[in-house]
Amino acid sequence: MKILNLNWIRAQFPALQQRFNGHPVVYLDGPGGTQVPKRVVDAIGNYLITSNANQHGTFATSIRTDALVDQAKLAMADFLGCDADNVVFGANMTTLTFAISRSIGRELQPGDEIIVTQLDHDANVAPWLELAERGIVIRTVKIHPEDCTLDLADLEQQITAKTKLVAIGYASNAVGTINKIAQVIRLAHAAGAWVFVDAVHYAPHGLIDVRSLDCDFLVCSAYKFFGPHVGILYGKREHLARLHPYKVRPAPDQVPYRWETGTLNFEGLAGLVASIDYLTELGRRINPGITRRRQALMTTMVAIQEYERSLSEFLIPHLLEIPGLTFYGIQNATQFAWRTPTVSIRMAGYSPVELAKALADRGIFTWQGHFYALNLIQQLGLEESGGVVRIGCTHYNTREEIDRLLQTLHELAMHPVMV
């Protein structure tokens, strides 16, 4: 295992020093948005002070903004393993997905089919469902409820000669399941279908290499990997050039700029570059001999995945020992390579909101609800009763924080609020 220097890592994140109700805050809310290194905050502020201008002017601040956009595309290209002209920036993943889905819909005919899954965030379901009004048939792949994994046999059956696109998440934002993306892409491509991958939840937890995956489109969000609110789309160049975007007439028609509607979030891009710089420095601290940014990022993401797996190996077996606790997702340690350190639970005596509030009062921040994974929560029969409590670890979390969570859950199990 590549060793992470947790002291150095945690020193980069000022938010980790906060206290609430006398307790040090434990941030287990990462799937909803991670904390950011100080360099991200500084980069956003520095941009607004020194470079705040729109693009394509002849004056200094505009020229700096042009350079920043180029830097951001190169940084994300190294993060994803692609070229800079494969990278599109937008407000968020949902907005980018709606934009692409509308353009893809222009290419389809009534009776063509799109496949979605019961495991996905609704941002990779609803945009495709909207195409049903054009006569497109939407098929949904089932899950195995016992461990919240995708039913790949059902997926294989659903793919036919009429399938034009498979929309699938890299990993579930609700229960952490990592899908077998490479296998799904091979199946879809064998039928002549494109694949649209939602990597928002996976991006902070593991290495992404779009070239080796051969996916057609992939979306993620800087807000989920230690940066600000910026959505990122990867698309194969031939798709970005062929499809017709919805855009204003004066906007450029070159790839990838034709897909970037309106003025970009330039200060957000400054923060995005800083988040990639953080991950790059972490990789070089692990292996000082690395010179290329892509190599450093690959080193970082492999190390993060190994470390976070150790957190899962500690957290999950101990959660299963807590009286009255129900666990959703992969719990067999031999399958932990197929999950992120994101878990969902319910506990007898508490509604999800009551449990999350009890933890929050003790300085442990978690999420409750359905997290827009609507199909999954409905399949588990939990929508009407408030969903689940989601515990989401990232690489800045420690075993000591997990131990504090476990002790608190044991104490709460002994004193339920519902009778």
N, C-alpha and C positions, 0 to 999 in steps of 0.2 A: 504493500500500500504506500502511495506517495503521501508524505506527512504534511498536513496543513498546519501552519503556525497560527493557532487560534488567537493568541494574544495580539499578534500583528493584525489579523483580520478584524477582530472586534474593535481595535483601536481606530480603524478606518471609518466606523459607523457611529457618528455622534449620538444618534437616537438610542443606542444601546445603553447609554448612561442615564436614561430617564428613570424616575421613580414614580410610583402611583400608590396612594394610600399607605405610604411608608415602605412599599415593596419595590425592589428592582423590577423593572418591566421585563417580561419574557415575551418576545414577539414570535408567536406561533401563528401569525396571520399572513405569512408569506404568499400563499396562493392568491390572495386578493391584491397583493402589491407588496414588494419587498421594501426594506429600508435602503437608504442610499449612502454611499461613501461621501465624506466631506468634499472630496474633489469634484463630485457631481454638483453639489450646491455651489461651490466656488466657480465652476465653469459656467453655470447658468448666470450667476451674478456678473461675472467678468464679461460675458457676451453682452449683457444688457447695458453695461457701463461703457464698453469700448467699441462695440461692433454692431449696435442695434440699428439695422437698416434692412430694407427689402433688397432683393437680388437685382443684378444686371445694371447697376448704376456705374458711373465713371468715377465716383468718389470713394474715399478710403474705406468707410464702414461698409458700404455695399460690396466692395471688392473682397473684404474680409468675410462677409456673409457667403459670397459665392465659394470662397475657399473652404469655409466650414461645411457647406453642403457636400462638396467633393470629399472632404475628410470623413464625414459621417458615412457616406456610401462605401468608401474603402474600408472603414472600420467594420461595418456590418457585413461586407463581403468576406472579410477574414473570419468573422464570427460564424457565418453560415457555410463557408467553403464554396464561394461562387465568385463571379465577377461583379464589379461595381454597377454595371448597367443592368444587372438582374434585380437591383434593389429599388424598391418604391417606398416612400414614406407617406404616412397619413395620420389622421387624428387618433386612430386606435384600430385594433384588429377588426372590430365589428363593422366599422365604416368601410374599411378596405374590402372586407368580404362581400358586403352588399354591392359595392362598386363592381367588383369582378363578377359576381353572380349575375348582375343585370347584363353585363356585356356578354358573358357566356350564353345567357338566355337568348340573345339575339341570333346565336348560331344554331339553336336547337329547333327541332320540329315537333309538333304534337305527336305523342307516342314515344318520344325519346325518354330515357330513364336516367334518374340520378339516385344514388344510394347515400343515405345518411345512417347514423347509428343511434342506439339508445344510450350510448355512453358519453356523447359529446355535450359540450357547452352549447347553448342554444344559438350562439353567434355562428356556429357552423352547421346549424340545422335550419333556422328560420329563413335565412336568405335564399336557401334552395327551395324551401316549401313555397315561397312566394311565386316561384316559377310554375307552380301547378296551374295558375290562372292562364298560362300560355299553352296548356295541354300537356305539360311535362309530367311524367309519372314519377312520383317520389316513393322509393322503397326504403324501409327501415330495417337495419340489421339488429337482431336481438342480442341480449347479454346472458351470461350465466349468473343468475342472482346470487348464488351461494358465495361467489368470490368477486363479483362485479368485473368479470372479464368478458371480452367480446366473443361472440359465437362465430368463430372463423368458418365453421362448416356452413352456417347460415349465410354468411357473407359470400362464400364461394358459390352457393346455390343462387343467390340473388343476382350475381353478375351474369349478364347475357350479352348477346350481340347488340341489344338495344341500349345497353349501359353507356352513357357518355361521360359520366364523372362519378367518382367516389369521394365523398367528403368525410374525413375522419380525423380524430384528434390523435396527436402523438402520444399524449398522456391525459388521463382524466383529471380535471381540476377538482373533482369532488372526492374521489377515492384513491387517486394516485396510480391507477392501472396504466402501465405503458403498453401500448398496442404494438403488434408485430408489423410495423410500418413497411419494412422492406418486403415482407411477404404479400401484404395487401397491394403494394404498388406493382409487384410482378403479376399478380392475378388480374389487376385492372388493365395493365398495359397489354397483357395477352389478349384481352377482349377489345383492345383499341380505345379504352377509356382513359381519361385524365384522372389525376388524383390531386385533391386539394387538402393539404395537411394543416391543421390548427396546432401549432407548436407553442402556444402561449404558456401553457403550464409546464411543458417539458424544458423550455429554454434555460431556466436557471439551474437545472438539475443534471444535464447531460450534454454530451457532444452532439452537435448537428452537422451533418455533412451532406448537403443537398445534392452534390454531384454523385456521390456513391449511392445515395438513395434513388436518384433519378426521378424525384417527384416533379410534378408540373408546377405546382404552386405551394407555398408554405408561408404562413403568417405567424408573427409573434409580436410581443409588446415589450418595449424597454422598461416599462413600469414593473414588469415581473422579473427582470434580471438586473436590479440594482440601479435603475435609471429613472428618468421622468416619463411623463405620459407621451409616448410616441409609438405609433403603430408601424410595423415593418412588414412589407410583402416581398417575398422572393417569387419570381416567375421566370420560367424558361424564356429566353429572349424571343424565340419564334412565336410563342403565345402572346407575349406583350406587344409584339409588332403586328400580329395578325388580328387580334381582337380589337373591336372599336370601342374606345372608352367614351363615357359621358363626360364632356368637358366643355368649357367655354371656347369660343372660336379663336381668340387670339393666343390661347395656350399653345406651347410647342407641341409638335407632333412626333418628336423623337422619343425613342425608348431610352430611359424609363420615365422621362419627365411628362409624357402625355397622360400618365396615370396619376399625377400629383395635382389634384384639383385645388385651386386656390393657393394662398400663401402658406408656406410651411411654418411649423413651429420651430423657428431657428434657435431660440434659447434652449428648447427641448433637445434639439440635435447637438448642441454644445454639451449638454448633460449626458446624452447618449454616448458621444465620443469619450467622455470622461469615465463612464461606466465600463466601456471596453478597455480603456487604459488601466483601470483597476484590475480587471480580470487578466490583462496581459502582464502587469507587474506581478500578480500572484503566481502566474506560471513561471516567470523568470526567477522568482524567489525559490520555487520548488526545484527548478533546474537552471542554474545560472549560465549554463552554456548555450541556452537558446538565444537565437538572434532574430528569427522571423516571427512576426506577430501571430500568424496562424498557428505556428508550432506552439507558441506560448499559450494561446487560447485552448488548443487541444489538450495540452498538459493540465491546464487549470480544470477543465470540465471533467476530465477523467478522474482527477484527484477529488473534485467535489462529489462526483457520483460515488466513489469508493467511501469517502467519509460519511456521506449521508446514508449509505447503506448500513454503516455501523450504527448510526442513530436509530434506524428502523429496527435493526436486530436487538437493540436495547429496549426501545419503546414498545413495540408490538407485543412481545410475550408478556411484558408486565401489565399492559392494558388488559390483556385477556384474563388476568388473575383478579381483576377488580370485580367484586360482587355486583350483580345487576347491570353490568355493562354489556352492550351489544355492539359488535364490531362489524363494519361493512368494508369489504374489499379483500385483497390477498393477505392472508395471515400465515401461510406456510413459508418458513424461512428459506426453503429451497427454491422458492419462486420470487424472492425479493429482487432479483435482477430485473423483474418485470413490473416494478412499482417505484414510484418516487416516495420520499418520506412524508407524504400527505395521507392522513388517515381520517376516517369519519366514524363517529360513535353516537350512541344514545345511552342514557343511563336511567335506570328505574328511579322513580321519585322526582324526576326533573323533566320538564319540557326542554327542547334544545335551547330556547332563549333563556330559560332560567339557569341552565347549566353554564352557558356562555357568560351570563351576567355574574354568576357566582365566581367563576374563574377570573373574570375581568376585575371584580372587586378586590381580588388578591394579587393583581398585577400580572395576570397571565392572559394574554390577548389571543382569542380565537374567534372564528366566525361560526355563525349558525344560519341555517336556512337551506336553500337548494342551490345557491351559487350559479344560477342560470343553467345548471345541469338538469333541466326540467324533466326530460325523458327518463333519466336514470332514477331520480327521486320518485317519479310516478310509478315506475316499474317496481320499486322497492316498497310501494304502498305507504310512503311517508309524507306526501305533499300536504295532506290535510292536517297532519299533526305537527307541522313545523319543520320538517326536514331532519337534518342531522347537525351535530357539532363537528366542525372540521379543524383538525390540528395539523398545521403545515410547517414543517421544519425547513430550514435552509442551512447553508454551510456556516453561517455565523452563529447558529445555535450550538449549545454545549450539552454534554451529557448531564451536567449538574442542573441545567435548566429543565431537562426532561425528567430528571429525578424529582425536582420540585413539583412539576406538573403531576406526576404519578402520586406523590404523597398527598397533594391537594385533592385529587380525584378520590383517593381512598378515604380521606376525611369526609368529603362530601357524600360518599356512598353510605357512610355511617349515619348521616343526618339528613335524609331526604326532605325536601320542602313539600312534596305531595304525599298525601296519605290516602 
